[in-house]
Amino acid sequence: TRDFLCSSAGQAAKIAKKEFGGAAVVMKIASAEILHKSDLDLVRIGVTGAAEVRKTFDELMAVATRRAKGARIDGVLLCEMAEPGIECVVGVSRDELFGPVVMFGLGGVFVEVFGDVAFRVPPFDRDEALRMIEQTVGSALLHGQRGSKPVKISAVVDVLMKVQKLAMDSASTISELDINPLVVRANGVVALDALIVREPNTVG
């Protein structure tokens, strides 16, 4: 999504008008020290109008100060609202034996509730990436169910191929990577949130 980091309520209101024309936006705290913002009520969806953007900015900063004491706050991210789709997750974790491991599954809260995920050790090709997707029970949703249209699975494969390259190229600096949710639609994919955890003692 198109995201803008705002350091003041006034700046957020101006960007909302200039970049999004007053359309509904998502606002969330920007802090490398707060990993799961929604758990702390630090995400707002469907914020419209300059007055509401200003108010929401101040509210988010106040809540962050109370619920994430001591965390460094960089400001508030102003993000475009994305069209709905199937929420998936793509991630990278580190295995003591194999090194970087790529993961795919249903996203949002479902990854924690159902644990329906598949793993592969890079490097792998596009055919193996597709098999990785199809290995999950949730992949049935991608093909369309009960009248819903199928989504663009090839775009998910593209993401998996790029993420595995990133995992290999940055094996010494990235400990974890989490794209959640990755919204998959009939015309492609869009990442709504992402988290990168560095390896200890890395610089930059």
VOSE-944845 format. One line per 2 residues: number of its first residue (from 1); their letters; for each residue x negated, y negated, z negated of C-alpha. Coordinates in steps of 0.02 Angstrom, whole numbers, plus 32768, in hexadecimal, padded with zeros to 4 digits. Each point is the difference from the previous one (the first is absolute). Layout:
// VOSE-944845
NUM> A> X,Y,Z ~ ... .
// end
This chain:
// VOSE-944845
1> TR> 8000,8000,8000 ~ 7FCE,7F4A,800D .
3> DF> 7FCA,7FCC,7F51 ~ 7FC8,7F58,7FBB .
5> LC> 7FA7,7FE5,7F5A ~ 8049,7F69,7FA5 .
7> SS> 7FB0,7FA8,7F6C ~ 8093,7F8F,7FD4 .
9> AG> 80BD,7FFB,800A ~ 7FF9,7F6C,8077 .
11> QA> 7F8A,8059,8076 ~ 8070,809A,7FFF .
13> AK> 8099,7F98,802D ~ 7FA4,7FAB,8090 .
15> IA> 7FC1,80A5,8047 ~ 80AB,8051,7FF0 .
17> KK> 804A,7F74,8069 ~ 7F73,7FF3,807F .
19> EF> 7FDC,80B9,801D ~ 80A9,8051,7FDF .
21> GG> 807B,7F73,8024 ~ 805B,8018,7F5C .
23> AA> 8022,80B9,8020 ~ 7FFC,807A,7F6F .
25> VV> 7F52,802D,7FC3 ~ 7FAD,8074,7F83 .
27> MK> 7F99,7FB4,7F74 ~ 7F86,805E,7F91 .
29> IA> 7F70,7FDB,7F8C ~ 7F52,800C,804C .
31> SA> 7F83,804E,7F88 ~ 7F7C,8085,8018 .
33> EI> 8018,802E,7F49 ~ 80BB,8026,800E .
35> LH> 800E,80A1,8064 ~ 80BC,8023,7FF5 .
37> KS> 8059,7F59,8007 ~ 80B2,8041,8008 .
39> DL> 7FE8,805B,7F5A ~ 7FE5,7F57,7FAD .
41> DL> 808F,7FA8,805D ~ 7F85,7F9C,8069 .
43> VR> 8056,8015,80A9 ~ 8097,7FA2,8041 .
45> IG> 805C,802F,80A1 ~ 8073,7F94,806A .
47> VT> 7FCC,7F55,7FC1 ~ 804C,7F75,806B .
49> GA> 7FF2,7F43,8003 ~ 7F7B,7F89,7FC0 .
51> AE> 804F,7FEB,7F54 ~ 800C,80BB,7FE4 .
53> VR> 7F4D,801B,803B ~ 7FC1,7F7D,7F85 .
55> KT> 8065,804C,7F72 ~ 7FC7,80B0,8029 .
57> FD> 7F49,7FCA,8007 ~ 800B,7FB8,7F51 .
59> EL> 805D,8098,7FBE ~ 7F81,807A,8046 .
61> MA> 7F6E,7F9F,7FB6 ~ 8057,7FFA,7F56 .
63> VA> 8029,80BB,8001 ~ 7F4E,802C,8034 .
65> TR> 7FBB,7F98,7F71 ~ 806E,805C,7F83 .
67> RA> 7FF7,80B2,8042 ~ 7F4F,8007,8046 .
69> KG> 7FA1,7FA0,7F7C ~ 7F4C,7FE1,802F .
71> AR> 8016,8030,80B7 ~ 7FB7,7F8A,8080 .
73> ID> 808D,7FBA,806A ~ 7FD1,7FC3,80AE .
75> GV> 80AD,7FB8,8024 ~ 809E,803F,8051 .
77> LL> 800D,8059,80A7 ~ 808B,7FC4,8073 .
79> CE> 802A,808D,8078 ~ 8078,8018,8091 .
81> MA> 8094,8073,7FE8 ~ 7FEB,809F,8067 .
83> EP> 8088,805E,805D ~ 8036,80A0,7FA9 .
85> GI> 7FBA,80AB,802E ~ 7FBD,80A0,7FB3 .
87> EC> 7F89,7FD9,7F70 ~ 7F61,8068,8005 .
89> VV> 7F59,7FFB,7FA7 ~ 7F51,8015,8046 .
91> GV> 7F6F,8009,7F89 ~ 7F4C,8030,7FE1 .
93> SR> 7FBC,8050,7F63 ~ 7F57,8048,7FD4 .
95> DE> 7FE4,80B9,7FE2 ~ 7F64,8034,7FA1 .
97> LF> 7FDD,808B,807D ~ 8040,7FBE,80A7 .
99> GP> 7FEC,7F43,7FEB ~ 8087,7F8F,804F .
101> VV> 80A9,8057,8018 ~ 8091,7FB5,8063 .
103> MF> 80B3,8013,7FC2 ~ 80AC,7FEA,8051 .
105> GL> 80AF,800D,7FB7 ~ 80A4,7FA8,7FE0 .
107> GG> 7FE2,7F54,7FB6 ~ 804D,7F8C,7F81 .
109> VF> 8034,8056,7F5F ~ 8017,80A7,805A .
111> VE> 7F47,8027,8002 ~ 8002,8001,7F42 .
113> VF> 80A8,8058,7FED ~ 7FED,808B,8081 .
115> GD> 7F44,800A,801C ~ 8023,8034,80B4 .
117> VA> 7F55,7FDA,8048 ~ 7F7E,804F,8072 .
119> FR> 7F42,7FEE,7FFC ~ 7F76,800F,8080 .
121> VP> 7F44,7FEE,7FF7 ~ 7FBC,7F90,808B .
123> PF> 7FCE,8006,8089 ~ 809D,8045,8054 .
125> DR> 8050,7FE3,80AA ~ 80AD,7FBF,8030 .
127> DE> 8049,80AF,800B ~ 7FCA,8025,7F4E .
129> AL> 8045,7F58,7FC6 ~ 80A8,802F,804C .
131> RM> 7FFA,80AA,7FAA ~ 7FDB,7FA5,7F5E .
133> IE> 809F,7F98,8013 ~ 806B,8096,8031 .
135> QT> 7FC1,8061,7F69 ~ 8067,7F91,7F8D .
137> VG> 80B8,8023,7FE0 ~ 8024,7F47,8012 .
139> SA> 7FC5,8002,80B5 ~ 80B0,8037,802E .
141> LL> 8038,7F4E,7FDD ~ 7F89,7FC0,8085 .
143> HG> 8058,8067,8085 ~ 80AA,7FB5,7FD7 .
145> QR> 8086,804A,7F90 ~ 80BE,7FF1,7FFB .
147> GS> 800D,7F87,8090 ~ 7F64,7F99,7FD8 .
149> KP> 7F86,7FE2,808E ~ 7F53,804F,8000 .
151> VK> 7F6D,7F8E,7FD8 ~ 7F59,7FED,8057 .
153> IS> 7F99,808D,7FB7 ~ 7F70,7FDB,8078 .
155> AV> 7FE9,7F5A,7FA6 ~ 7FE8,805E,7F5C .
157> VD> 7F7D,806B,8055 ~ 7FA8,7F60,8037 .
159> VL> 7FFC,7FC5,7F4C ~ 7FBC,80A6,7FC1 .
161> MK> 7F75,7FFC,8082 ~ 7FCE,7F4F,7FD0 .
163> VQ> 8009,8023,7F46 ~ 7F93,809A,800E .
165> KL> 7F7D,7F99,8060 ~ 8005,7F7C,7F78 .
167> AM> 7FEF,8088,7F7C ~ 7F65,8047,8054 .
169> DS> 7FB0,7F59,802A ~ 801B,7FBE,7F4F .
171> AS> 7FE6,80A2,7F9F ~ 7F7C,7FB0,7F92 .
173> TI> 8069,7F67,7FD3 ~ 80B9,8035,7FFD .
175> SE> 803B,8072,7F74 ~ 80BA,7FF9,8026 .
177> LD> 8072,7FB6,8085 ~ 80BD,7FFB,7FF8 .
179> IN> 8076,7FBC,8086 ~ 80AC,800A,7FB0 .
181> PL> 807A,7FE7,8049 ~ 7FD3,8015,80B5 .
183> VV> 80A8,7FE1,8054 ~ 8018,806A,809D .
185> RA> 8081,7FC6,8080 ~ 8032,802C,80B1 .
187> NG> 7F8A,7F7B,8044 ~ 7F68,801E,7F90 .
189> VV> 7FC2,7FEA,7F4E ~ 7FDF,7F72,7F87 .
191> AL> 7FA2,8005,7F5A ~ 805D,7FA6,7F75 .
193> DA> 7F7D,8016,7F79 ~ 7F51,8046,7FEF .
195> LI> 7F82,801F,7F76 ~ 7F45,8020,800B .
197> VR> 7F99,8037,7F69 ~ 7F46,7FEB,8013 .
199> EP> 7F7E,807C,7FCA ~ 7FB0,7FCA,7F5A .
201> NT> 7F65,7F94,800F ~ 8025,7FCA,80B3 .
203> VG> 7FE4,7F4B,8031 ~ 8061,7F93,807A .
// end
